[in-house]
Amino acid sequence: MHNQIVSESYISSCINAIEACDVGDAPVIRPRGLLAIGEEIEAPSKGSIVGEATLGFSGKLSDQNKSDAQNALLFATRAANKQYPEEHQGREWYLRFREVMTLAGWTPIHNFYSNLGVEGTSVRMDKLVLEILGSVLANVALPGLTSVLMLKVAGDAISALQKRDTAALTVYERNLLDHGVGGVSTGACVELDGEAIMALGTVRFLRKNTSTKVMFVDVDVRNVSLYRGETLFAKNTDVANAVRESIKKKLFGVIDQIEEIDI
């Protein structure tokens, strides 16, 4: 679908850049019921919490593509959080996140970032990120019912998170609200003719209140500045294969920020 031929020198530069990324220290709060590396992935569909994001997967996605998507997303999020933690750095955060995803072997095919205005005085973040993901998929040409499938598995992952025990959700929301700057993402990853693609919708928000709840509650947008990010990534297998072990090493000690959720 996307012909991505890269040189050996480019792959080498990606490895060096990944090695140089600072993704921060291991978190104190740790979720429960985590997936071990190499654990069997069951069909049909699965979802997971990946740091600040929920990610849904189609049943046909290979174990390797699933693991690469999770690790790249966590790695890029932590790298962007580390370099741009301030409230006014939303655009810089998004550009850094996109850059590190590229270094990790996920090339942006479509991307957009802007201020976000919503009608009314409150909004549900879980519904808002799904609307943004829908906008991503509406703006790209994907074959057949791929867009419908991706939106469904992303929605299923969010619904599954809502049904889980409150401790897991509390950990998730604490991660979102770290340093007072929030980022909620939802996405889906599927395979098309053997190629993995990932669509991601993101809301960045600047809080002016002390609320500790973000997901599955109405957020007062009179006290919140909102920004949106839309991205469609295609996996570059050559780059992803080359940087895989480096990413795993850098995530050692924080890989438990990935928690599996059954759909």
C-alpha positions in Angstrom: 0.0 0.0 0.0 2.8 2.4 0.9 6.1 1.7 -0.7 8.7 2.8 1.8 12.3 2.1 0.6 15.0 3.4 2.9 18.7 3.4 2.9 21.0 1.6 5.3 22.4 5.0 6.4 18.8 6.2 7.3 18.2 3.0 9.3 21.4 3.6 11.1 20.5 7.2 11.9 17.1 6.0 13.3 18.9 3.5 15.6 21.2 6.2 16.9 18.3 8.6 17.4 16.3 6.0 19.3 19.3 5.3 21.5 19.6 9.0 22.3 15.9 9.4 23.3 15.2 10.2 26.9 11.9 8.5 27.9 12.1 9.2 31.6 12.3 7.0 34.7 10.1 4.1 35.6 6.7 5.2 37.1 5.9 4.5 40.7 2.3 3.5 40.0 2.0 0.2 38.2 -1.1 -1.4 36.6 -2.1 -5.0 37.3 -2.7 -7.9 35.0 0.0 -7.0 32.5 0.9 -8.8 29.2 4.3 -10.5 29.3 6.5 -10.1 26.2 5.9 -12.9 23.8 2.5 -13.9 25.4 0.0 -15.5 23.1 -2.4 -12.9 21.4 -5.9 -14.3 21.0 -8.3 -13.6 18.2 -10.6 -12.0 17.4 -10.1 -8.5 18.6 -8.0 -7.1 21.4 -7.3 -3.8 23.0 -4.8 -2.3 25.4 -3.9 0.7 27.5 -0.7 2.1 26.2 0.4 4.9 28.5 -2.0 7.7 27.8 -3.8 5.9 25.0 -6.3 3.1 24.3 -5.5 1.1 21.2 -7.7 -1.5 19.5 -6.5 -4.3 17.2 -8.1 -6.3 14.5 -8.1 -10.1 15.0 -5.9 -10.6 11.9 -3.1 -8.4 13.2 0.1 -10.4 13.7 1.7 -10.7 17.1 4.8 -8.8 16.0 2.9 -5.9 14.5 0.8 -5.6 17.6 3.9 -5.6 19.9 5.7 -3.1 17.6 2.6 -0.8 17.6 2.3 -0.9 21.4 6.0 -0.3 22.1 6.4 2.5 19.5 3.3 4.3 20.8 4.5 4.1 24.4 8.1 5.0 23.5 7.1 8.0 21.4 4.6 9.3 24.0 7.2 9.1 26.8 9.9 10.8 24.7 7.5 13.6 23.8 6.3 14.0 27.5 9.9 14.1 28.7 11.1 16.8 26.2 7.9 18.9 26.2 6.2 18.6 29.6 4.9 22.2 29.8 1.3 23.3 29.3 2.1 25.7 26.4 4.1 23.1 24.5 1.2 21.1 22.9 2.2 21.7 19.3 5.9 20.9 20.1 4.7 17.8 21.9 2.8 16.6 18.9 5.7 17.2 16.4 8.1 15.4 18.7 5.7 12.5 19.1 5.3 12.2 15.4 9.1 12.4 14.9 9.8 9.6 17.3 7.1 7.4 15.9 8.9 7.8 12.5 12.2 6.9 14.1 10.4 3.8 15.6 9.3 2.7 12.1 5.8 4.2 11.8 5.7 6.7 9.0 3.0 9.5 9.1 0.8 9.3 6.0 -1.7 11.8 7.2 -1.3 14.3 10.1 -3.0 17.4 11.4 -2.8 19.4 14.6 -4.9 22.5 15.6 -6.9 24.2 18.4 -10.1 22.5 19.1 -13.4 24.2 19.8 -16.5 22.4 21.0 -20.1 23.4 21.4 -21.6 23.7 24.9 -19.9 23.9 28.3 -18.9 20.2 28.8 -17.6 17.3 26.7 -16.9 13.6 27.2 -13.2 13.0 26.3 -13.9 9.3 25.4 -16.5 10.4 22.8 -14.4 13.3 21.6 -11.3 11.3 20.8 -13.5 8.8 18.9 -14.9 11.7 16.8 -11.3 12.9 16.1 -10.3 9.3 15.1 -13.4 9.3 12.8 -12.1 12.5 11.2 -8.7 10.9 10.6 -10.3 7.9 8.8 -12.6 10.1 6.8 -9.7 12.0 5.3 -7.7 9.0 4.0 -8.5 6.5 1.3 -8.6 3.0 2.8 -10.0 0.0 0.9 -13.3 -1.6 1.6 -14.6 -1.4 5.1 -11.2 -0.8 6.7 -12.2 2.6 8.2 -15.4 1.1 9.7 -13.4 -1.7 11.2 -10.8 0.6 12.7 -13.3 2.9 14.3 -15.2 -0.1 15.7 -12.1 -1.7 17.4 -11.1 1.6 18.8 -14.5 2.2 20.3 -14.6 -1.4 21.6 -11.3 -0.8 23.4 -12.6 2.3 25.1 -15.8 0.6 26.1 -13.8 -2.3 27.6 -11.7 0.1 29.6 -14.8 1.6 31.1 -16.0 -1.9 32.2 -12.7 -2.8 34.0 -12.1 -2.5 37.7 -11.8 1.0 39.0 -8.1 0.6 40.1 -7.0 0.1 36.5 -9.0 3.2 35.4 -7.6 5.2 38.3 -4.0 4.4 37.3 -4.8 5.3 33.7 -6.3 8.7 34.7 -3.3 9.5 37.0 -1.0 8.9 34.0 -3.1 11.3 31.9 -3.1 14.0 34.5 0.6 13.9 35.3 2.2 17.4 35.6 -1.2 18.9 35.0 -1.1 18.5 31.2 -3.5 16.0 29.8 -3.3 13.9 26.7 -6.0 11.4 25.7 -5.5 9.3 22.6 -7.4 6.5 21.0 -6.5 4.5 18.0 -6.7 1.3 16.0 -4.2 -0.9 14.3 -5.0 -3.3 11.4 -3.2 -5.1 8.6 -3.9 -4.5 4.9 -2.2 -7.0 2.6 0.4 -7.7 5.2 1.1 -4.0 6.0 0.3 -2.6 9.4 -1.4 0.8 9.6 -2.3 2.7 12.7 -4.8 5.5 13.0 -4.7 7.7 16.1 -6.9 10.6 17.4 -5.5 12.7 20.2 -6.8 15.4 22.4 -4.3 17.5 24.4 -5.8 19.7 27.1 -4.6 22.4 29.5 -6.4 22.2 32.8 -7.3 25.3 34.8 -9.0 23.3 37.6 -8.1 20.5 40.0 -10.4 17.8 38.5 -8.9 14.3 38.7 -11.4 12.7 36.4 -11.1 12.8 32.6 -12.5 9.7 31.0 -16.2 8.7 31.1 -17.3 12.0 32.8 -18.4 15.4 31.5 -15.4 17.7 31.5 -16.1 21.4 32.0 -14.5 22.9 28.8 -15.0 26.4 30.2 -11.9 25.7 32.3 -10.0 23.6 29.7 -8.1 24.6 26.5 -8.3 21.8 23.9 -6.1 20.8 21.0 -6.5 18.0 18.5 -4.1 15.8 16.6 -5.0 13.4 13.8 -2.4 10.9 12.4 -2.4 7.9 10.2 0.8 5.8 10.4 2.1 3.1 8.0 4.7 0.7 9.4 8.1 0.7 7.7 9.1 -2.9 8.4 12.8 -2.3 7.7 13.1 0.5 10.2 10.9 -1.2 12.8 13.0 -4.4 12.6 16.2 -2.5 13.1 15.1 -0.4 16.1 13.0 -3.1 17.8 15.5 -4.2 20.4 16.7 -0.7 21.2 13.2 0.4 22.0 12.6 -2.7 24.2 15.8 -1.9 26.1 14.8 1.7 26.6 11.3 0.7 27.8 12.7 -1.8 30.3 11.1 -1.0 33.7 8.1 0.9 32.1 6.7 -1.7 29.8 4.0 -2.4 32.4 2.3 0.8 31.3 0.9 -1.5 28.6 -2.1 -3.3 30.0 -4.2 -5.7 27.9 -8.0 -5.3 27.9 -10.3 -7.9 26.4 -12.9 -6.7 23.9 
